[in-house]
């Protein structure tokens, strides 16, 4: 075996040759340059992002500061104006009211209410709009910021089925110093009314709208419109089969504390129209039939006074009248006091009872006196009853004329006065003066119903 010399394997990286040393130095320089690039790039990127974030935050802070200043300016400018106009008038405001009954739908005498559609016009002067008048800018008026009367209806029965309010402004109105604000209020609903039925079926009923305000009497004064009359539309009256409506509308003032919790006095303006009942149905279908039954009792005088059949026939007539009275109950108002028709029917029933008592008396006397004397007494009693029955009708008709018809005559006088006011307004353009109206109302005051 020959001796061979084996050379150890040499590592290029650990070689001491010049070539290997050059390659190693080149590799180390390349890695070191890449590390420098990484360390130099990362700080630059983070710094740029941080600068952008700081700039965005400063810009947002500037916007928020601007919004805060804007809200502060609005609070300083708007709040004092609202405080100035919302009910802060020191003077007593005069509000002129006109009430028009557009449609009367139903009159419920049992429920003590009526249903109607009503239009109310209220106007007042507003000194705060003087600048708007100079600029002729009606858009400067806002009912949420300016003074309004805050009107309410005291006798509304439940919620209104229709309720709409509109405001308008008029500059340079004749007869007014300041701009005039007009409230146009249209509503529909049921309204409570104390319907007096003592004169039934000859009664006249008041249909009233009670206009009031949430403000006190020291702040507001309600008066009738001095340029326009309150009206009622007679052509749209839907109860014309039972009622006739008068042409006039009457207004008068009052005050109250009853509807409010506090003791403050609040003004009220009452607007009334009137209706009268058509009594023909009740006269022909009730009073006339009751009178026929009552008059038929005089025919029983042809029978023998001592016969029991005569009393039986009168008792039958009494029961007939009583049953008839029960059958007409549904057509009569259910009230706790007597009406004129109730009085007439009750007197007729009492007359029947007196006739039966007379028959019983004659039957008893027939056993003690002669037949000729019995006939004389019977004729005398029937004659007395006849005179009493006739005088009752005369006196009752006179009483109706002096009471129920007196009120109807008064309403006719008010219609004539209303027509005179309308002619005066159309001719002169202004309402009739109080002394002129009083001169025309002398006859009315003489016939005034108590």
C-alpha positions in Angstrom: 0.0 0.0 0.0 1.4 3.2 -1.0 1.3 6.0 1.4 -1.1 8.8 0.3 -1.4 12.2 1.8 -5.1 13.3 2.3 -5.7 17.0 2.4 -8.4 18.3 4.7 -11.6 19.9 3.2 -11.3 23.6 3.2 -14.4 25.9 4.1 -14.7 28.8 1.7 -15.9 31.0 4.5 -13.1 30.1 6.8 -10.5 30.0 4.1 -7.6 32.3 4.3 -7.3 32.7 0.6 -7.5 36.3 -0.7 -10.4 35.4 -3.0 -12.5 34.1 -0.2 -11.7 36.9 2.1 -12.9 39.4 -0.6 -16.2 37.6 -1.1 -16.8 37.5 2.7 -16.3 41.2 3.0 -18.6 41.9 0.1 -21.4 39.8 1.6 -21.1 41.5 5.0 -21.1 45.0 3.5 -24.3 44.1 1.5 -26.2 42.9 4.6 -25.1 45.9 6.6 -26.4 48.2 3.9 -29.8 46.5 3.9 -30.1 46.8 7.7 -29.3 50.5 7.4 -32.1 51.0 4.8 -34.7 49.2 7.1 -33.7 51.2 10.2 -33.7 54.5 8.2 -37.2 53.9 6.5 -39.3 52.9 9.6 -38.8 56.2 11.7 -39.7 58.3 8.6 -43.0 56.5 8.0 -44.2 56.7 11.6 -43.3 60.3 11.9 -45.4 61.2 8.8 -48.4 59.3 10.2 -48.1 61.0 13.5 -48.0 64.4 11.9 -51.1 63.7 9.9 -53.0 62.5 13.0 -52.1 65.7 14.9 -53.2 67.8 12.0 -56.6 66.0 11.8 -57.2 66.5 15.5 -56.3 70.2 15.4 -58.8 70.6 12.4 -61.6 68.8 14.3 -60.9 70.9 17.4 -61.3 74.1 15.2 -64.6 72.8 13.8 -66.0 72.0 17.2 -65.0 75.4 18.5 -66.8 77.1 15.6 -70.0 75.0 16.3 -69.8 76.0 20.0 -69.5 79.7 19.1 -72.5 79.4 16.6 -74.8 77.8 19.2 -73.7 80.4 21.7 -74.6 83.2 19.3 -78.0 81.7 18.5 -78.8 81.5 22.2 -77.9 85.1 22.7 -79.9 86.4 19.7 -83.1 84.1 19.7 -83.9 83.7 23.4 -84.4 87.4 24.2 -86.9 87.7 21.2 -89.0 84.8 22.4 -89.1 86.2 25.9 -90.2 89.5 24.4 -93.1 88.3 22.4 -94.6 85.3 24.3 -97.3 87.0 26.3 -95.1 89.8 27.5 -97.3 92.8 26.5 -97.8 95.2 29.3 -100.9 96.9 27.8 -104.4 95.4 27.9 -105.1 94.1 24.4 -108.6 94.6 22.9 -109.6 91.6 20.7 -112.5 92.1 18.3 -114.6 88.9 17.7 -117.0 87.9 15.0 -118.8 84.5 15.3 -120.5 82.9 12.3 -122.7 79.8 12.6 -121.9 78.1 9.3 -124.0 75.0 9.9 -126.3 73.8 12.7 -126.5 70.0 12.4 -128.5 68.7 15.3 -130.3 69.9 18.4 -130.5 67.3 21.1 -133.1 68.4 23.7 -132.7 65.2 25.8 -128.8 65.4 25.8 -128.9 69.1 26.4 -126.5 69.9 23.6 -126.3 70.9 19.9 -123.9 70.1 17.1 -122.6 72.9 14.8 -119.8 74.1 12.6 -118.6 77.6 13.6 -116.2 80.2 12.2 -114.6 82.7 14.6 -112.6 85.7 13.4 -110.5 87.5 16.1 -108.3 90.5 15.4 -106.1 92.7 17.4 -103.3 95.3 17.0 -99.7 94.3 17.2 -97.2 97.2 17.8 -94.2 94.7 17.5 -95.0 94.5 13.8 -94.4 98.2 13.1 -91.0 97.5 11.6 -92.5 94.8 9.4 -95.1 97.3 8.2 -92.3 99.7 7.2 -90.6 96.9 5.2 -94.0 95.6 4.0 -92.8 92.1 5.1 -95.6 89.9 6.4 -93.3 87.0 6.8 -91.8 88.5 9.9 -94.9 87.5 11.9 -94.8 84.2 13.6 -97.6 83.1 16.0 -95.1 81.1 18.0 -93.1 84.2 18.8 -95.7 87.0 18.9 -98.7 87.6 21.2 -101.8 85.6 20.6 -105.1 85.6 22.7 -105.0 81.8 23.5 -108.7 81.4 22.9 -110.7 78.5 24.2 -114.4 77.2 24.0 -115.9 76.8 27.5 -119.0 74.8 26.5 -117.4 72.3 24.1 -118.9 68.8 24.7 -115.9 66.5 24.2 -113.2 67.0 21.5 -113.8 69.0 18.4 -114.1 66.9 15.3 -112.6 69.6 13.2 -110.2 72.4 14.4 -108.1 74.6 12.2 -106.5 78.0 12.9 -104.9 80.4 10.4 -103.2 83.7 11.1 -102.8 86.7 8.7 -101.3 90.2 9.0 -102.8 93.4 7.6 -100.8 96.7 7.3 -102.3 100.2 7.2 -105.8 99.1 8.2 -108.3 101.9 8.3 -109.1 102.9 11.8 -106.1 101.1 13.4 -102.8 102.7 14.5 -100.7 99.5 14.4 -100.6 96.4 12.1 -103.6 94.1 12.7 -103.2 90.4 13.3 -106.3 88.3 12.3 -107.0 84.8 13.6 -109.3 82.7 11.4 -110.6 79.8 13.5 -112.9 77.2 12.1 -114.2 74.3 14.2 -116.9 71.7 14.4 -118.3 69.7 17.3 -120.9 69.4 20.0 -121.6 72.1 22.5 -123.4 72.0 25.8 -126.5 74.2 26.2 -129.1 74.5 28.9 -132.3 73.9 26.9 -135.3 75.2 28.8 -138.4 73.2 27.9 -141.0 74.7 30.1 -142.8 76.2 27.1 -142.7 73.0 25.1 -143.9 72.7 22.3 -143.9 76.6 21.9 -140.3 77.0 23.1 -137.5 79.1 21.8 -134.0 77.8 22.4 -130.7 79.7 22.6 -127.7 78.1 20.9 -124.6 79.6 22.5 -120.9 79.5 21.8 -118.9 80.6 24.9 -115.6 82.1 23.7 -113.0 82.6 26.5 -109.2 82.8 26.9 -106.4 81.4 29.0 -105.3 85.0 29.7 -106.8 87.1 32.5 -109.2 89.9 32.2 -106.3 92.3 32.9 -104.6 91.2 29.7 -107.5 90.8 27.3 -110.7 92.6 26.6 -113.3 90.9 24.3 -115.6 93.1 22.2 -117.9 92.6 19.2 -116.2 93.3 15.9 -116.8 96.9 15.0 -116.7 96.4 11.2 -118.5 93.0 10.6 -121.7 91.5 12.1 -121.8 88.0 13.5 -124.0 85.8 11.3 -125.9 82.6 11.0 -126.4 80.6 7.8 -130.1 79.9 7.7 -129.9 78.1 4.4 -127.8 75.2 5.7 -130.0 74.5 8.8 -130.6 70.8 8.8 -133.3 70.6 11.5 -135.8 72.7 9.5 -138.4 69.9 9.8 -138.7 70.5 13.6 -137.3 74.0 14.1 -137.3 77.5 12.5 -134.1 79.5 12.9 -134.0 83.3 13.5 -131.7 85.5 11.4 -130.0 87.5 14.2 -126.9 86.6 16.2 -126.6 88.4 19.6 -123.3 88.8 21.5 -122.7 89.9 25.1 -119.8 89.9 27.5 -119.2 88.3 30.9 -116.4 87.0 33.1 -115.7 83.7 35.0 -113.3 82.0 37.3 -115.3 78.7 37.5 -113.6 76.9 34.7 -110.0 77.6 35.9 -108.1 76.4 39.0 -106.9 79.8 40.0 -109.1 82.7 41.2 -108.0 84.8 38.2 -110.9 86.4 36.3 -111.1 85.5 32.6 -113.3 87.3 30.0 -116.1 85.5 28.1 -117.9 86.5 24.9 -121.3 84.7 24.3 -122.5 84.4 20.8 -126.1 83.3 20.5 -128.4 82.3 17.7 -132.0 81.3 18.3 -134.4 78.7 17.0 -138.1 78.2 17.6 -139.9 74.8 17.6 -142.6 74.0 15.0 -145.5 73.0 17.2 -147.9 71.7 14.5 -147.0 68.1 15.0 -147.6 68.1 18.7 -150.9 70.1 18.4 -152.5 67.8 15.8 -151.1 64.5 16.9 -151.3 64.9 20.7 -153.3 67.9 22.0 -156.1 67.6 19.4 -156.6 63.8 20.1 -156.6 64.4 23.8 -159.2 67.1 23.4 -161.4 64.8 21.3 -161.3 62.1 24.0 -162.2 64.7 26.6 -165.0 66.2 24.6 -166.5 62.7 24.1 -167.2 62.5 27.8 -170.0 65.1 27.3 -171.8 62.6 25.0 -172.1 60.3 28.0 -174.7 62.8 29.4 -177.3 61.4 27.0 -177.4 58.2 29.0 -179.5 57.8 32.1 -177.7 59.3 35.1 -178.5 56.4 37.4 -177.1 53.7 35.0 -173.8 52.0 35.8 -172.9 51.8 32.1 -172.5 55.6 32.0 -169.7 55.4 34.6 -168.1 52.4 32.8 -168.0 54.3 29.5 -166.3 57.3 31.2 -163.8 54.9 32.9 -163.1 53.4 29.4 -162.4 56.9 28.1 -160.1 57.6 31.0 -158.1 54.5 30.3 -158.0 55.3 26.6 -156.5 58.8 27.4 -154.0 57.3 29.9 -152.8 54.6 27.4 -152.5 57.3 24.7 -150.4 59.4 27.1 -148.1 56.4 27.7 -147.7 55.7 24.0 -146.5 59.3 23.2 -143.9 59.3 25.9 -141.1 58.6 23.5 -141.9 61.7 21.4 -141.8 64.0 24.5 -138.6 65.3 26.2 -137.8 63.3 29.4 -137.4 66.1 31.9 -138.1 66.5 35.6 -140.6 69.4 35.3 -143.9 69.9 33.5 -144.1 71.4 30.1 -147.2 73.2 28.7 -148.1 70.0 26.8 -147.8 67.9 30.0 -150.1 70.4 31.9 -152.7 70.1 29.2 -152.7 66.3 29.1 -152.8 66.0 32.9 -155.7 68.5 33.2 -157.6 66.4 30.6 -157.0 63.3 32.7 -158.2 65.1 35.9 -161.3 66.2 33.9 -162.0 62.5 33.1 -161.7 61.6 36.8 -164.2 64.4 37.8 -166.6 63.1 35.2 -166.4 59.6 36.7 -166.9 61.1 40.2 -170.0 62.9 38.9 -171.4 59.7 37.6 -170.9 58.0 40.9 -172.6 60.9 42.7 -175.6 60.8 40.4 -175.9 57.0 41.0 -175.9 57.6 44.8 -178.4 60.4 44.6 -180.8 58.4 42.5 -181.7 56.4 45.6 -182.6 59.5 47.6 -184.2 62.0 45.3 -186.8 61.8 42.5 -186.0 61.2 38.9 -186.8 64.8 37.9 -184.5 66.3 40.5 -181.8 63.8 39.5 -182.0 65.0 35.9 -181.8 68.6 37.1 -178.7 68.0 39.2 -177.1 66.0 36.4 -177.6 68.8 33.9 -176.3 71.3 36.4 -173.1 69.3 37.0 -172.5 68.7 33.3 -173.0 72.4 32.6 -170.6 73.4 35.3 -168.0 71.0 33.9 -168.5 72.3 30.4 -168.0 75.9 31.6 -164.9 75.0 33.5 -163.5 73.0 30.6 -164.1 76.0 28.2 -162.7 78.6 30.5 -159.6 76.4 31.1 -158.9 76.4 27.3 -159.4 80.2 27.1 -157.2 80.9 30.1 -154.5 78.4 29.0 -154.3 80.0 25.5 -154.1 83.5 27.0 -151.3 82.3 29.3 -149.4 80.7 26.3 -149.7 84.0 24.4 -148.4 86.1 27.3 -145.4 83.8 28.1 -144.2 81.5 25.2 -145.5 83.8 22.4 -144.1 86.8 24.2 -140.6 85.4 23.8 -141.3 84.7 20.1 -142.4 88.2 19.6 -139.2 89.4 21.3 -137.1 87.3 18.9 -138.9 88.8 15.9 -138.1 92.3 17.2 -134.4 91.3 17.5 -134.5 90.1 13.9 -135.8 93.6 12.8 -133.1 95.3 14.9 -130.4 93.0 13.4 -131.6 93.9 9.9 -131.4 97.6 10.7 -127.8 97.2 11.9 -126.9 95.4 8.7 -128.4 98.2 6.6 -126.6 100.8 8.6 -123.3 98.9 8.2 -123.7 98.5 4.5 -124.5 102.2 4.1 -121.9 103.8 6.4 -119.3 101.0 6.7 -119.2 101.2 10.5 -121.3 99.7 13.3 -124.3 101.5 14.7 -123.5 103.6 17.7 -124.9 102.3 21.1 -127.3 105.2 21.5 -128.7 104.6 18.0 -129.1 100.9 18.8 -130.8 101.7 22.1 -133.3 104.0 20.3 -134.2 101.2 17.9 -134.4 98.7 20.8 -137.0 100.6 22.9 -139.8 98.3 21.8 -137.6 95.3 22.4 -136.8 96.4 25.9 -140.5 96.8 26.6 -141.2 93.3 25.4 -138.1 91.7 27.0 -138.8 88.3 28.4 -138.2 87.8 32.1 
